Amino acid sequence: MESINRKILGEINILSRMSLVSPLEVNKTFKLDEIEFGDRLLYLKRLRYIRVEKNSCAPEKSLPNGICAISITDDGRQFLRRLKYI
């Protein structure tokens, strides 16, 4: 996994310990293009490291691909523990 994806996962872990967090909030740290950031989130979702909520009700709080909330999964936390991020 790329270093930036590990850092994104670590930031999601910090911001969303027990609840969902806006992907825009997480991206404030990285300042990536919203489409690229959304693609990276979908990659992490395919690995089952994060949970993604899609909703078109709040487009101002969503990424262009419709992701409006994210949270880390137990698999994501376990991956970070193996890397000593937690």
ZIPE-V610875 format. One record per residue. N is the residue number from 0. PHI is phi in radians with two decimals (none if undefined). BURIAL is b if it has 16 or more other ideal C-beta (glycine too) atoms within 10 Angstrom, else e. Layout:
n-><N & N>
phi-><PHI & PHI>
burial-><BURIAL & BURIAL>
//
This chain:
n-><0 & 1 & 2 & 3 & 4 & 5 & 6 & 7 & 8 & 9 & 10 & 11 & 12 & 13 & 14 & 15 & 16 & 17 & 18 & 19 & 20 & 21 & 22 & 23 & 24 & 25 & 26 & 27 & 28 & 29 & 30 & 31 & 32 & 33 & 34 & 35 & 36 & 37 & 38 & 39 & 40 & 41 & 42 & 43 & 44 & 45 & 46 & 47 & 48 & 49 & 50 & 51 & 52 & 53 & 54 & 55 & 56 & 57 & 58 & 59 & 60 & 61 & 62 & 63 & 64 & 65 & 66 & 67 & 68 & 69 & 70 & 71 & 72 & 73 & 74 & 75 & 76 & 77 & 78 & 79 & 80 & 81 & 82 & 83 & 84 & 85>
phi-><none & -1.13 & -1.01 & -1.13 & -1.17 & -1.12 & -1.17 & -1.08 & -1.08 & -1.10 & -1.18 & -1.07 & -1.08 & -1.16 & -1.44 & -2.22 & -0.91 & -2.25 & -2.45 & -1.38 & -2.34 & -1.24 & -1.12 & -1.15 & -1.14 & -1.17 & -1.23 & -1.03 & -1.25 & -1.70 & 0.94 & -1.47 & -1.01 & -1.07 & -1.22 & -1.09 & -1.09 & -1.07 & -1.12 & -1.15 & -1.13 & -1.14 & -1.10 & -1.12 & -1.16 & -1.05 & -1.39 & 1.17 & -1.59 & -2.37 & -1.86 & -2.09 & -1.93 & -2.01 & -2.78 & -1.70 & -1.26 & -2.21 & -1.10 & -1.26 & -1.89 & -2.00 & -1.39 & -0.99 & -1.52 & 1.63 & -1.24 & -2.04 & -2.73 & -2.45 & -2.66 & -1.46 & -1.77 & -1.09 & -1.08 & -1.13 & -1.13 & -1.11 & -1.05 & -1.14 & -1.09 & -1.09 & -1.57 & 1.20 & -1.41 & -1.91>
burial-><e & e & e & e & e & b & e & b & b & b & b & b & b & e & b & b & e & e & e & e & b & b & b & e & e & b & b & e & e & e & e & e & e & e & e & e & b & b & e & b & b & e & e & b & b & e & e & e & b & b & b & b & e & e & e & e & e & e & e & e & e & b & b & e & e & e & b & b & b & b & b & b & b & e & e & b & b & e & b & b & e & e & e & e & e & e>
//
